[in-house]
Amino acid sequence: MKNMEAKVVTMDHLDKRLITLLRHNGRRSISDLAVETATSRATVRARIERLEQSGAILGYTVILRADAVDEAVRGIMMIEIEGHVTDRVIRALGSFSEISEIHTTNGRWDLIVELSAATLSDFDSVLRRIRLVPGITGSETSLLLSTPRSTRARL
């Protein structure tokens, strides 16, 4: 993998349009994108290369339907943390293979975690293990029933 330093990129309307089109179909050809945006292929190619080199576009992937993966049970867990141990808790949660995303947030909850498991029993087991992480003082979990729309890839 290339060593990429994050560079701030100012995106104009064309950059945003290209990203939108690629989010819906990352396999679209340069020619197709040029036609769709009413610009030349050279311009489209240069813009995409600039967005990739700057780190704004990190890569391309397949987006799966939520029910197409083995982890049939998915949920969002809101977590409350005591004191100033957020970094320690995040490191501990990073070792859970069932956790796909960890977000810091404001308000009542300190972290929001997206997780999944193959069965409800497995999901319950993961929740119990997470609640045992030192520094976690409270949590609330909601199951995700369906995902009618997403532009994020499931890895």
Number of C-alpha atoms within 10 A of each C-alpha: 3 5 5 11 9 10 11 9 12 8 12 8 8 15 18 11 15 17 17 13 16 17 19 12 15 15 12 12 13 16 15 12 19 17 13 12 16 11 13 14 17 12 13 22 16 12 16 19 13 15 19 14 16 16 16 17 13 11 8 12 14 13 16 13 14 19 13 8 12 11 17 16 20 23 17 18 21 21 21 19 18 13 9 9 12 17 9 13 18 16 10 13 18 14 9 13 11 18 20 13 12 17 11 13 12 8 7 9 16 18 21 20 18 19 23 22 20 14 14 14 11 15 21 12 12 18 16 11 12 19 14 10 15 13 16 19 13 13 17 12 14 11 14 15 12 10 9 7 8 13 11 11 12 13 9
